Amino acid sequence: MSYLRMLFAVTLIALTTGCATGLNSYQKAEFDHFEAKGMVIEEKKPGLGAALGLLPGGGSFYGRSYGFGVVNLLFWPLSILWDPVSGYDASTAINYHATKAHISRLQSQELDKLDSELASGQIDLTQYTLQKRKVDEKYKYN
């Protein structure tokens, strides 16, 4: 019986170690690029997510992974082994997606303004094309 419990616990731990997936390499590079340009939106603090991971389920709850938070709560203190990483990764992923949405909104606003200027005759097609290229470069990664 104790062997089955141990097998169950190990299986459950293995399944929950990847509670919050971090960013893939492209997303990480893109996030670093936006961070270097000062464009990052920080909804969650990754350090706080990691620190809260030391509490029962805290990192997962902070990272909006409520189901995994309950599991980590049940497996505390073992969850101290993975929940700080999970809290950090979840916070970073939340910030990445918030930043992408913010940058998309900013780009759309600038392009809408350019469209309005072109439609009203304030700028001609050549100026529009040059300005649009600048806007695209400003928000582009690569």
HUVEN-V113511 format. One record per residue. N is the residue number from 0. OMEGA is omega in whole degrees, -180 to 180 (999 if undefined). Layout:
BEGIN
n:omega
N:OMEGA
N:OMEGA
END
This chain:
BEGIN
n:omega
0:-178
1:176
2:179
3:177
4:-179
5:178
6:178
7:-179
8:-180
9:178
10:180
11:178
12:180
13:180
14:-175
15:-179
16:178
17:-175
18:-180
19:-180
20:178
21:180
22:173
23:-173
24:179
25:179
26:179
27:179
28:178
29:179
30:177
31:178
32:180
33:177
34:178
35:178
36:179
37:-175
38:-174
39:173
40:-178
41:175
42:-179
43:178
44:-178
45:178
46:177
47:177
48:178
49:180
50:179
51:177
52:176
53:176
54:-179
55:178
56:-172
57:-179
58:-180
59:178
60:179
61:-179
62:177
63:175
64:-170
65:178
66:178
67:176
68:178
69:179
70:180
71:175
72:180
73:-178
74:177
75:12
76:178
77:-177
78:176
79:-179
80:-176
81:-174
82:175
83:178
84:179
85:179
86:179
87:-179
88:-180
89:179
90:179
91:179
92:178
93:179
94:178
95:-178
96:176
97:179
98:179
99:180
100:180
101:-179
102:177
103:178
104:180
105:180
106:179
107:180
108:-180
109:179
110:176
111:178
112:178
113:179
114:179
115:179
116:178
117:-179
118:-179
119:178
120:179
121:177
122:177
123:-174
124:179
125:178
126:179
127:-179
128:179
129:180
130:180
131:178
132:178
133:179
134:179
135:179
136:-178
137:-175
138:-176
139:171
140:177
141:999
END
